[in-house]
Amino acid sequence: MPGVKSLFVPGPTNVPESVRRAMDVPMEDHRAPDLPNFTLPLFADLKKVFKTECGKVFLFPASGTGGWEAALTNTLRLGDKVLASRFGQFSHLWIDMCTRLGLEVELVDCEWGTGVPTEKFREILAADKNHEIKAVLATQNETATGVQSDIAATRRAMDAANHPAMLYVDGVSSIGSVDFRMDEWGVDIAVSGSQKGFMLPAGLCIMAASERAMELSGLDTMHRCYFDFKDMVVTNATGYFPYTPPMTLLRGLRVAVDRLLDEGLDNVFARHNFLAEGVRRAVAAWGLDLCAKGPEWYSDTVTAIMVPEGNDANEVIKHAYNRYGLSLGAGLSVVAGKVFRIGHLGDLNELMLMSALSGAEMAMRDVGIDVVPGSGVAAAQEFYRQNSPKLAMAAE
Ligand SMILES: Cc1ncc(COP(=O)(O)O)c(C=O)c1O
């Protein structure tokens, strides 16, 4: 197919040209004497993205899943209890990992399309008088359903229950795209990955741990080796790594972080909110429902769109790819065949997103979903014409 393919899965996202070029370099010596001049400022700038002063940033050659494992094994003991809620495939997989690692999970099953049940968490934590729950797990953005949860409210619930558990946040599809404040929200471990808001190929787990999490790490906690925080801390302090780091990804990360900080994090968040709102307008004009059950759950990085009863969302996805070279995200597990997803995070603007809306609209009509031609596209166009990112934020 001539021209470019359109990548609108919610990660991996488009890698900007400047990031791609930064990675297209000859291999280099990862023990070179001047490497710390590159790595130490990179760690310092990543702390700005996580909004942490005292936290420690880790870069593991892994994906987000590795970050979950590092978080759990460094800070919890075998058999410890964690509080978690399940409302989509990724919150499910994190819980599954806890169980397989030998943790006990106090599970709150929620309707898919909703998010972290903060009031229920408060009740459970208040009832846990012996403080058996050691950590609360929260998925900030459930990529499978397009649901964003309120992490500040999760912290407030923990404080209201006066509970000392740690707070671990999965920010794989949110950090670097939507507001995240590690210190202010009292987050003990935050996990992200390179292939979403950080606009890189997959391969880096980008995570941060609070001072409290660092104090607990290694105190009789679960077995681990590759993911040991302590090994990283010792070598990172000198600007090096305990093993061979993926230098090309780190070179790309440098440019990606510069892009985020140059645009300004608040502007990045406003842009994501603005782009997402245009997509939501398009879905409303098509007369379709979002998987997210209400505005309080709307994600600014991915929209999961329900196809009408009797239609198969996988047909839309397959056709969009084969006929128009457009990659849409599939529905996973419980919502397989019921939703298709449009990822709108990373290096993105209105016109790029219009191609996804246009392609989705054509593909739906081609497979027999009766949306009015041009309806979603027109709604998004008018929203983008008449608003600007800052206005969209102010309107919230
Ligand atoms: C919210 C969320 N958590 C965790 C993961 C798993 O991350 P990875 O695929 O980088 O291991 C993903 C992947 O899409 C995700 O969206």
The ligand as a Gaussian input file, in Angstrom:
#p B3LYP/6-31G(d) Opt

LIG

0 1
 C       -2.437000       0.110000      31.588000
 C       -1.420000      -0.876000      31.134000
 N       -0.727000      -1.548000      32.054000
 C        0.199000      -2.440000      31.722000
 C        0.454000      -2.742000      30.411000
 C        1.479000      -3.768000      30.075000
 O        2.579000      -3.098000      29.581000
 P        3.623000      -3.802000      28.605000
 O        2.862000      -4.314000      27.445000
 O        4.536000      -2.638000      28.276000
 O        4.295000      -4.855000      29.382000
 C       -0.223000      -2.073000      29.410000
 C        0.042000      -2.362000      27.995000
 O       -0.615000      -1.909000      27.107000
 C       -1.186000      -1.116000      29.777000
 O       -1.871000      -0.450000      28.859000

